[in-house]
Amino acid sequence: MNASEPEAPLEAEEPIRPLRIVNVLIRGRWLIAGLTLAVAGATAGYVMTIPPEFTATAKFMPSQGKGAASRMGVIAGSSAQVADVVVENTAPEYYTELLTSRAFLQALLKTQFDVPTLGTKVAFIDTMEIEADSESERQERAIEALRKIAKVNSVKIKSLTAPPILTLTMTAGDATLAADSANALVNELIRFTKDTRSSKAAENRAFIERQLADAKLMLERAEKTLADFNRVNRKIATPDLRAEQERLARAVNVQAEVFITLTKQLEIARIQEQEDQVSIEVIEPAVAPLQRSAPRRTQTVLIAAFVALMGSCGLVLLIHRFRSGNQMDPDVEDLKSNLRSVLRELTFGLLGREAKQPVHEQPTR
């Protein structure tokens, strides 16, 4: 190009005209409507094949009430006070790990439930569509599936002293089964905590009984030693004998205090062992939900239809842009040229492959 020749002015980009876009979309309305309806119909048909799921929720909290044994310890005095046998862990993580533990989930899998949709009473594991080569593998897969549908959450409370309110949600293919399984897990938690408290109470009572027996023997020995000393030394005239008598008397008093304290604690431990105190308070048991939690068919179809609508509009605009391209639009012309080149290569490639095939000559007779 000669330096003296003026450069060609750059073509200004065509401004976007909204009315033109609207006209293009109106002309392609049948394509847009057809694609949108087709996608919406296919999505509706697919979600109808998905089995429904129902979610039930149970609410509970750790019990903060003191039993008769604790109240009796306070009335008896500081020397007879005993701490609760089980120190309750109110952290939500504690109950999450406990309710999703292997022992709890295996007990739930073996529990029989009335399933209205099946019309019979079956074990929970039989309501789950789990296939495996062996029963042990089936159990493991069922436990892993349960850990995904059994969830424990806590409700935040501003008070620092109030115990947390915990929620247990269970999901199943039947509304009644979802509620019954959630309540069964909560009942298993109550049974476990009661058995743990009873076991700890029995161990505590047995320990105090052993300590009391030892304290009784030591008290009897101290009393016998003091009695023998007083019998031998009826007339205490020296300071050394008086000091020894006081020492022996103090030993008797100490052993007597230990014996009295252990006796009070033993009575409290026996009451605590017999006391039927629930450490979990159920605030709201799970009830069968009226509506399914999944799949959300209407929402899914509307989302699919909206996406199809946007996509079909973009496709109509792209087709219009491709058809209305001219020499002033190098991108469209370049795309057309590339498509023609690819089509030409494919056509000649197929023709050349057929031409290169060998022709078998007929044998001469």
C-alpha positions in Angstrom: 0.0 0.0 0.0 1.3 3.4 -0.9 1.9 5.7 2.0 0.3 8.6 0.2 -3.0 6.7 -0.2 -5.5 7.5 2.6 -6.5 4.6 4.9 -10.0 3.2 4.5 -12.2 4.3 7.4 -13.2 1.6 9.9 -16.7 0.4 9.7 -18.7 1.5 12.6 -20.4 -1.3 14.6 -24.1 -1.6 14.1 -26.0 -0.4 17.2 -28.2 -2.8 19.1 -31.8 -2.1 18.3 -34.3 -3.7 20.8 -37.2 -3.6 18.5 -35.3 -5.5 15.9 -34.5 -8.2 18.5 -38.2 -8.4 19.4 -39.2 -8.8 15.8 -36.7 -11.6 15.3 -38.0 -13.4 18.4 -41.6 -13.0 17.2 -40.7 -14.5 13.8 -39.1 -17.4 15.6 -41.9 -17.8 18.1 -42.8 -21.3 17.0 -39.3 -22.6 17.4 -39.1 -21.0 20.8 -42.4 -22.4 21.9 -41.7 -25.8 20.5 -38.3 -26.1 22.3 -39.6 -24.8 25.5 -42.6 -27.1 25.6 -40.5 -30.1 24.5 -38.0 -29.5 27.3 -40.7 -28.8 29.9 -42.6 -32.0 28.9 -39.5 -34.1 29.0 -38.6 -32.8 32.4 -42.1 -33.4 33.7 -42.0 -36.9 32.4 -38.7 -37.5 34.1 -39.6 -36.1 37.5 -42.8 -38.1 37.5 -40.7 -41.3 37.4 -38.7 -40.2 40.6 -40.2 -41.8 43.7 -41.4 -39.3 46.3 -39.6 -38.7 49.5 -41.0 -37.4 52.8 -39.1 -35.8 55.7 -40.2 -35.9 59.3 -38.7 -33.9 62.2 -38.5 -34.6 65.9 -37.4 -32.1 68.5 -35.8 -32.9 71.8 -33.4 -31.5 74.4 -31.2 -32.8 77.2 -33.0 -32.9 80.6 -31.8 -30.3 83.1 -34.0 -31.3 86.0 -32.4 -32.7 89.2 -33.6 -36.0 90.5 -34.7 -37.0 94.0 -31.1 -38.2 94.8 -29.6 -34.8 94.0 -32.3 -32.9 96.0 -31.7 -35.3 98.9 -28.0 -34.6 98.7 -28.6 -30.9 99.0 -30.9 -31.3 101.9 -28.5 -33.6 103.7 -25.7 -31.1 103.6 -22.6 -30.4 101.7 -20.8 -33.5 103.2 -23.4 -35.8 101.6 -23.8 -34.1 98.2 -23.0 -36.3 95.3 -22.7 -35.2 91.6 -25.0 -36.6 89.0 -23.9 -40.1 87.8 -23.7 -39.0 84.2 -22.5 -35.6 83.2 -24.7 -34.7 80.2 -22.9 -33.6 77.1 -25.2 -31.0 75.4 -23.0 -30.4 72.4 -24.9 -31.1 69.2 -21.9 -32.9 67.8 -22.3 -35.5 70.6 -25.8 -36.4 69.6 -25.0 -36.4 65.9 -22.2 -38.9 66.5 -24.4 -40.9 68.8 -27.5 -41.1 66.6 -25.5 -41.9 63.5 -23.3 -44.5 65.2 -23.3 -48.1 64.0 -25.1 -49.5 67.0 -28.0 -47.0 66.7 -28.4 -47.4 62.9 -28.2 -51.2 63.1 -31.0 -51.3 65.7 -33.1 -49.0 63.4 -32.5 -51.2 60.4 -33.8 -54.3 62.3 -36.9 -52.5 63.7 -40.3 -53.5 62.2 -42.5 -50.7 61.0 -46.0 -50.5 59.6 -45.8 -49.2 56.0 -49.2 -48.2 54.6 -47.9 -48.1 51.1 -46.8 -51.7 51.3 -49.7 -52.8 53.4 -47.6 -54.9 55.8 -45.1 -54.7 58.6 -41.5 -54.9 57.4 -38.0 -54.1 58.7 -36.6 -50.7 57.8 -33.8 -52.2 55.8 -36.4 -53.9 53.6 -37.9 -50.5 52.7 -34.6 -49.4 51.2 -33.7 -50.4 47.7 -30.2 -51.7 48.4 -28.6 -54.5 46.4 -25.5 -56.3 47.5 -23.8 -59.7 47.0 -23.9 -60.5 50.7 -26.0 -59.6 53.8 -23.0 -57.9 55.5 -22.4 -55.7 52.4 -26.1 -54.9 52.4 -25.9 -53.8 56.0 -22.9 -51.6 55.4 -24.5 -49.9 52.4 -27.7 -49.4 54.4 -25.8 -47.8 57.3 -24.1 -45.4 54.9 -27.4 -44.5 53.3 -29.0 -43.9 56.7 -26.1 -41.5 57.7 -27.1 -39.3 54.7 -30.8 -39.1 55.5 -30.6 -38.9 59.3 -29.5 -35.4 60.3 -29.2 -33.7 63.7 -29.2 -29.9 64.0 -29.4 -27.5 66.9 -31.7 -24.5 67.3 -29.6 -21.5 68.4 -30.7 -20.0 71.7 -29.4 -16.7 73.0 -29.4 -17.8 76.6 -26.1 -19.3 77.7 -27.6 -21.4 80.5 -30.5 -22.9 78.6 -29.8 -26.3 77.0 -29.8 -26.5 73.2 -32.9 -27.7 71.3 -32.0 -30.4 68.9 -33.9 -31.5 65.8 -33.7 -35.0 64.1 -34.9 -35.2 60.6 -35.5 -38.5 58.8 -36.3 -39.0 55.1 -38.1 -42.0 53.7 -40.3 -43.0 50.8 -43.4 -43.2 53.0 -44.7 -40.3 55.3 -45.6 -42.6 58.2 -42.3 -44.5 57.9 -40.4 -41.2 58.1 -42.1 -40.2 61.3 -41.9 -43.6 62.9 -38.2 -44.0 62.1 -37.4 -40.6 63.6 -39.3 -41.4 66.8 -37.6 -44.8 67.0 -34.2 -43.2 66.9 -35.2 -40.7 69.6 -36.5 -43.5 71.7 -33.3 -45.5 71.2 -31.4 -42.4 72.4 -33.6 -42.2 75.5 -33.1 -45.9 76.2 -29.4 -45.7 75.7 -29.0 -42.7 78.1 -31.2 -44.4 80.7 -29.2 -47.6 80.6 -26.0 -45.7 80.8 -27.2 -43.8 83.8 -28.4 -47.0 85.5 -25.1 -48.7 84.8 -23.1 -45.8 86.2 -25.4 -45.6 89.2 -24.9 -49.3 90.0 -21.2 -49.0 89.7 -21.2 -45.9 91.9 -23.4 -47.7 94.5 -21.1 -50.8 94.5 -18.0 -48.6 94.9 -19.5 -46.7 97.9 -20.5 -50.0 99.5 -16.9 -51.2 99.3 -15.6 -48.0 100.7 -18.1 -48.1 103.5 -17.1 -51.6 104.4 -13.5 -50.6 104.6 -14.4 -47.5 106.6 -16.4 -49.6 109.1 -13.5 -51.9 109.7 -11.1 -49.0 110.2 -13.6 -47.3 112.6 -14.0 -50.6 114.6 -10.2 -50.9 114.8 -9.8 -47.3 116.0 -12.5 -47.7 118.6 -11.0 -51.0 119.9 -7.5 -49.4 120.1 -8.9 -46.5 122.1 -10.9 -48.8 124.4 -7.8 -51.0 125.0 -5.7 -47.9 125.8 -8.3 -46.6 128.3 -8.6 -50.0 129.9 -4.8 -50.4 130.4 -4.3 -46.8 131.4 -7.2 -46.1 133.8 -5.4 -43.4 135.6 -3.7 -41.1 133.1 -1.2 -39.1 135.1 1.5 -38.3 132.5 1.4 -35.8 129.6 2.5 -38.5 127.2 -0.4 -40.8 128.0 -2.8 -37.9 127.8 -1.5 -36.9 124.3 -1.7 -40.5 123.1 -5.3 -40.7 124.3 -6.2 -37.5 122.4 -4.5 -38.9 119.3 -6.5 -42.1 119.5 -9.7 -40.2 120.1 -9.1 -37.9 117.0 -8.5 -41.1 114.9 -11.9 -42.4 116.1 -13.6 -39.1 115.3 -12.1 -39.0 111.8 -13.1 -42.6 111.0 -16.6 -41.8 112.4 -17.0 -38.8 110.1 -15.9 -40.9 107.1 -18.3 -43.7 108.0 -21.2 -41.2 108.4 -20.5 -39.5 105.1 -20.2 -42.8 103.2 -23.4 -44.0 104.8 -25.3 -40.9 103.6 -23.8 -41.2 100.1 -24.8 -44.9 100.0 -28.4 -44.1 100.7 -28.4 -41.4 98.0 -26.7 -43.8 95.5 -29.4 -46.4 96.2 -32.1 -43.9 95.5 -30.3 -42.7 92.4 -30.0 -46.3 91.1 -33.8 -46.9 91.5 -34.8 -43.5 90.2 -36.3 -43.6 86.7 -35.1 -40.2 85.5 -35.3 -39.4 81.7 -32.2 -37.6 80.5 -33.8 -36.6 77.2 -37.0 -34.6 77.0 -39.0 -34.9 73.8 -40.4 -31.5 72.9 -42.2 -32.4 69.7 -42.4 -36.0 68.4 -42.2 -36.5 64.6 -45.5 -36.7 62.8 -46.2 -37.9 59.3 -45.7 -34.9 56.8 -48.6 -34.1 54.5 -46.5 -33.0 51.6 -43.4 -34.6 50.1 -40.0 -33.0 50.4 -38.7 -34.3 47.1 -38.9 -34.2 44.2 -40.2 -30.6 43.8 -41.8 -31.3 40.5 -43.4 -27.9 39.8 -40.3 -26.0 40.7 -38.1 -28.4 38.6 -40.4 -28.1 35.5 -40.5 -24.3 35.8 -36.7 -24.0 36.0 -36.3 -26.3 33.1 -38.8 -24.4 31.0 -37.1 -21.0 31.9 -33.7 -22.4 30.9 -35.2 -23.8 27.6 -36.9 -20.4 26.9 -33.7 -18.5 27.3 -31.7 -21.0 25.3 -34.2 -21.1 22.4 -34.3 -17.3 22.3 -30.5 -17.3 22.0 -30.7 -20.0 19.3 -33.2 -17.9 17.3 -31.0 -14.8 17.5 -27.9 -16.9 16.5 -29.7 -18.3 13.5 -30.9 -14.9 12.4 -27.4 -13.5 12.8 -26.0 -16.3 10.7 -28.5 -15.9 7.9 -28.3 -12.2 7.7 -24.5 -12.1 7.5 -22.8 -10.2 4.5 -19.4 -9.1 3.4 -19.4 -6.3 5.9 -19.4 -8.9 8.7 -16.1 -10.8 8.5 -16.9 -13.1 11.5 -20.0 -14.6 9.9 -18.3 -14.9 6.5 -15.3 -16.6 8.1 -17.6 -19.1 9.9 -19.4 -19.8 6.6 -16.1 -20.4 4.8 -14.9 -22.7 7.5 -18.1 -24.8 7.4 -17.9 -25.0 3.6 -14.3 -26.1 3.9 -15.1 -28.8 6.4 -18.0 -30.1 4.3 -15.9 -30.1 1.2 -13.1 -32.1 2.9 -15.6 -34.6 4.2 -17.3 -35.0 0.8 -14.1 -35.5 -1.1 -12.7 -37.7 1.6 -15.6 -40.1 1.3 -15.5 -40.0 -2.5 -11.8 -40.6 -2.5 -12.1 -43.6 -0.2 -14.6 -45.2 -2.5 -12.4 -44.5 -5.5 -9.4 -46.2 -3.9 -11.3 -49.4 -3.2 -9.8 -52.3 -5.4 -12.0 -53.7 -8.1 -12.1 -57.5 -8.1 -11.8 -58.9 -11.6 -14.1 -61.7 -12.6 -12.2 -64.9 -13.3 -12.1 -66.0 -17.0 -13.6 -69.3 -17.9 
